[in-house]
Amino acid sequence: MSLHDLHRPLGDTGLLVSPLGLGTVKLGRDQGVKYPNGFTIPDDAAARALLNRARELGINLIDTAPAYGVSEQRLGPLLRGQRQDWVIVSKVGEEFEAGQSHFDFSPQHTRLSVERSLQRLETDFIDLVLVHSDGNDVAVLRDSGVYEALAELKREGKIRAFGLSGKTVEGGLLALEQGDCAMVTYNLAEQGERAVLDHAASHHKGILIKKALASGHAVLAGKDPVRASFELVFGHPGVSAAIVGTINPQHLAANAATAAAVIRG
């Protein structure tokens, strides 16, 4: 079962996205990532096969970030000639260098970061840019100037939409008031940010779910944890799509089939 005929609006951005998106941290970074099992960063042939499989499955949403090591640099060449097939999400604010994260939400860095992402991804626009929060969501949005810089980049046509990948209800709500989309943690174990989903549903804003499968940790006695997770996530009318970060094409196909079955009911 594919997701081709299940694409849906990302809030009022005008973007149509598959209900599953492919997260690409594992294409670019294997340090300081919270997965239960170790993994090897796939080579170009394996990465290309994964992206081709995603496309075959009807997945058009791809999520990357400067903080994902060399993910953006790799995606540029890998996606050559396919720009019209993908809705690309990247981020600003978090940098990952020499095994350490640091944050810069200044307008100057925000613009530099987006220009750099455009070059790395070999594109003249990014569909959605999210602020990669350090956890101080409200302070970042209110005080740093990052949202104002993103609004300017949107007016210039360099990005189509912007929002926040945050960690708090207050941040998510503020992000949606002034922007287009929030990326929110929501899974069987963590539903504390549900109010953000509720707000999005009633205000036609975009919601991307991160950690929908609890980064692979989801275990539920007597029930398929993936199905249970997707029933929760796609059961909420505010959810546009869930980002899954697998590098295994079989896992991706199984996730897509389960998501399609849940959404079709």
C-alpha positions as CSV (number, residue, x, y, z in Angstrom):
1,M,0.0,0.0,0.0
2,S,1.4,3.3,-1.0
3,L,0.9,6.9,0.2
4,H,0.6,8.4,-3.3
5,D,-3.1,9.3,-3.0
6,L,-2.9,10.3,0.7
7,H,-1.0,13.6,0.4
8,R,-2.5,16.3,2.4
9,P,-2.2,20.1,3.0
10,L,0.5,21.3,5.4
11,G,-1.7,23.8,7.2
12,D,-2.4,26.8,4.9
13,T,1.1,26.8,3.4
14,G,-0.1,25.6,0.0
15,L,2.3,22.6,0.3
16,L,0.9,19.1,-0.1
17,V,2.8,16.5,1.9
18,S,2.8,12.7,2.3
19,P,1.6,11.7,5.8
20,L,5.1,10.1,6.4
21,G,8.2,12.1,5.9
22,L,11.8,10.8,5.7
23,G,14.1,12.1,8.4
24,T,17.8,12.1,7.3
25,V,19.9,12.6,10.5
26,K,21.3,9.1,9.9
27,L,22.5,10.1,6.4
28,G,24.9,12.6,8.0
29,R,25.6,12.1,11.6
30,D,26.3,9.1,13.9
31,Q,27.6,11.0,17.0
32,G,25.4,12.1,19.8
33,V,22.2,10.6,18.4
34,K,19.6,8.9,20.7
35,Y,18.9,5.6,19.0
36,P,18.7,2.3,20.8
37,N,20.9,0.6,18.3
38,G,24.1,1.7,16.7
39,F,24.1,2.2,12.9
40,T,26.5,2.9,10.0
41,I,25.9,6.0,7.9
42,P,24.9,4.6,4.5
43,D,27.1,5.1,1.4
44,D,25.8,7.0,-1.6
45,A,24.4,3.9,-3.3
46,A,22.4,2.9,-0.2
47,A,21.2,6.4,0.4
48,R,20.1,6.7,-3.2
49,A,18.2,3.4,-3.0
50,L,16.5,4.6,0.2
51,L,15.4,7.8,-1.5
52,N,14.2,6.0,-4.5
53,R,12.2,3.6,-2.3
54,A,10.7,6.5,-0.5
55,R,9.6,8.0,-3.8
56,E,8.1,4.7,-4.9
57,L,6.1,4.6,-1.7
58,G,4.6,8.0,-2.3
59,I,6.7,9.8,0.2
60,N,7.5,13.4,-0.9
61,L,8.5,14.9,2.4
62,I,12.2,15.0,3.4
63,D,13.5,16.4,6.7
64,T,17.1,17.6,7.1
65,A,19.1,20.2,9.1
66,P,22.6,21.8,9.4
67,A,22.8,19.9,12.8
68,Y,22.6,16.6,11.0
69,G,26.3,16.5,10.1
70,V,26.7,16.2,6.3
71,S,23.0,15.4,5.6
72,E,22.3,18.5,3.5
73,Q,25.6,18.2,1.6
74,R,24.7,14.7,0.6
75,L,21.1,15.3,-0.3
76,G,22.0,18.0,-2.8
77,P,23.7,15.7,-5.3
78,L,21.4,12.7,-4.4
79,L,18.2,14.7,-5.2
80,R,19.6,16.2,-8.5
81,G,16.9,16.4,-11.1
82,Q,14.1,15.5,-8.6
83,R,13.4,18.9,-7.0
84,Q,9.8,18.9,-8.1
85,D,9.3,15.5,-6.4
86,W,10.1,16.7,-2.9
87,V,8.9,19.0,-0.2
88,I,12.2,19.8,1.6
89,V,12.3,20.8,5.3
90,S,15.5,22.2,6.8
91,K,16.3,24.1,9.9
92,V,18.2,27.0,11.4
93,G,19.6,27.7,14.9
94,E,21.6,24.6,15.8
95,E,25.1,23.9,14.5
96,F,26.9,20.6,15.0
97,E,30.7,20.8,14.8
98,A,33.4,18.5,16.2
99,G,30.8,16.4,18.0
100,Q,29.2,19.3,19.8
101,S,26.0,21.3,19.3
102,H,25.9,25.0,19.6
103,F,23.1,27.5,18.9
104,D,22.9,30.8,17.1
105,F,19.4,32.3,16.5
106,S,20.6,35.8,15.4
107,P,19.1,37.3,12.2
108,Q,22.6,37.3,10.6
109,H,23.2,33.7,11.3
110,T,19.7,32.7,10.2
111,R,20.2,34.3,6.8
112,L,23.7,32.8,6.4
113,S,22.3,29.4,7.4
114,V,19.5,29.5,4.9
115,E,21.8,30.7,2.1
116,R,24.2,27.8,3.0
117,S,21.4,25.3,3.0
118,L,20.2,26.5,-0.5
119,Q,23.8,25.9,-1.8
120,R,24.2,22.5,-0.1
121,L,20.8,21.3,-1.3
122,E,21.4,22.7,-4.8
123,T,18.0,24.5,-4.8
124,D,16.8,28.1,-5.1
125,F,14.1,27.7,-2.4
126,I,13.4,25.5,0.6
127,D,9.8,24.6,1.2
128,L,9.9,24.8,5.0
129,V,12.5,26.1,7.4
130,L,12.1,25.4,11.1
131,V,13.9,26.9,14.1
132,H,15.9,24.1,15.7
133,S,15.1,25.1,19.3
134,D,17.5,24.7,22.3
135,G,14.5,24.3,24.5
136,N,14.0,27.9,25.4
137,D,11.3,28.2,22.8
138,V,9.5,31.3,23.8
139,A,12.7,33.3,24.5
140,V,14.1,32.3,21.1
141,L,11.0,33.3,19.2
142,R,10.5,36.5,21.2
143,D,14.0,37.9,21.6
144,S,16.4,36.6,19.0
145,G,15.0,38.0,15.7
146,V,15.0,34.6,14.1
147,Y,11.3,34.6,13.1
148,E,11.6,38.1,11.7
149,A,14.6,37.0,9.6
150,L,12.6,33.9,8.3
151,A,9.6,36.1,7.5
152,E,11.9,38.3,5.3
153,L,13.4,35.2,3.6
154,K,9.8,34.0,2.9
155,R,9.0,37.4,1.3
156,E,12.1,37.1,-0.8
157,G,10.9,33.6,-2.1
158,K,13.9,31.8,-0.6
159,I,11.7,29.8,1.7
160,R,8.0,28.9,1.2
161,A,7.1,28.6,4.9
162,F,8.6,28.7,8.4
163,G,8.0,27.5,11.9
164,L,9.5,25.9,15.0
165,S,10.8,22.5,16.0
166,G,10.3,23.1,19.7
167,K,10.0,21.4,23.1
168,T,7.2,23.3,24.9
169,V,3.5,23.9,24.5
170,E,4.0,27.7,24.9
171,G,6.6,27.7,22.2
172,G,4.5,25.6,19.9
173,L,1.5,27.9,20.3
174,L,3.6,31.1,19.8
175,A,5.3,29.5,16.7
176,L,1.9,28.9,15.1
177,E,0.6,32.3,16.0
178,Q,3.4,34.0,14.0
179,G,4.4,31.2,11.6
180,D,3.2,28.4,9.5
181,C,4.1,25.1,11.2
182,A,5.3,23.5,14.4
183,M,7.2,20.3,14.7
184,V,6.1,18.6,17.9
185,T,6.9,15.4,19.9
186,Y,3.8,13.2,20.2
187,N,3.9,9.5,20.8
188,L,2.5,6.7,23.0
189,A,4.8,7.8,25.9
190,E,4.7,11.6,25.4
191,Q,1.6,13.6,24.8
192,G,2.4,16.7,26.7
193,E,2.3,19.0,23.7
194,R,-1.1,17.9,22.5
195,A,-2.5,21.4,23.0
196,V,-0.3,22.6,20.1
197,L,-2.0,20.0,17.8
198,D,-5.4,21.1,19.0
199,H,-4.6,24.7,18.2
200,A,-3.2,23.8,14.7
201,A,-6.4,21.8,13.9
202,S,-8.6,24.8,14.6
203,H,-6.4,27.4,12.9
204,H,-5.3,25.5,9.8
205,K,-1.7,25.5,10.7
206,G,0.9,22.8,9.8
207,I,2.0,20.1,12.3
208,L,4.9,17.7,11.7
209,I,5.4,15.0,14.4
210,K,8.9,14.1,15.5
211,K,9.6,11.0,17.6
212,A,6.2,9.4,16.5
213,L,7.7,6.0,17.1
214,A,9.6,7.3,20.2
215,S,12.9,7.0,18.3
216,G,12.5,3.2,18.0
217,H,11.8,2.7,21.7
218,A,8.1,2.1,21.4
219,V,7.0,-1.2,22.9
220,L,3.5,-2.2,23.6
221,A,2.4,-5.5,25.1
222,G,0.3,-7.5,22.7
223,K,0.0,-4.9,20.0
224,D,2.1,-3.8,17.0
225,P,3.7,-0.6,18.4
226,V,4.1,1.0,15.0
227,R,0.3,0.6,14.3
228,A,-0.6,1.8,17.8
229,S,1.7,4.8,17.4
230,F,0.3,5.7,14.0
231,E,-3.3,5.3,15.3
232,L,-2.5,7.9,18.0
233,V,-0.7,10.3,15.7
234,F,-3.0,10.1,12.6
235,G,-6.1,10.0,14.9
236,H,-5.5,13.7,15.6
237,P,-7.0,16.1,13.0
238,G,-4.2,18.6,13.6
239,V,-1.4,16.3,12.3
240,S,-0.1,16.9,8.8
241,A,2.7,14.3,8.8
242,A,5.0,12.3,10.9
243,I,8.8,12.2,10.3
244,V,10.4,8.8,10.5
245,G,14.2,8.5,10.5
246,T,14.9,5.0,9.2
247,I,17.7,4.1,6.8
248,N,16.3,0.6,6.2
249,P,14.1,0.5,3.0
250,Q,12.2,-2.5,4.3
251,H,11.3,-0.7,7.6
252,L,10.3,2.4,5.5
253,A,8.0,0.3,3.3
254,A,6.5,-1.4,6.4
255,N,5.9,1.9,8.1
256,A,4.3,3.3,4.9
257,A,2.0,0.3,4.6
258,T,1.0,0.6,8.3
259,A,0.4,4.4,8.0
260,A,-1.7,3.9,4.8
261,A,-3.8,1.2,6.5
262,V,-4.4,3.4,9.6
263,I,-5.3,6.5,7.6
264,R,-7.6,4.6,5.2
265,G,-9.2,3.1,8.3
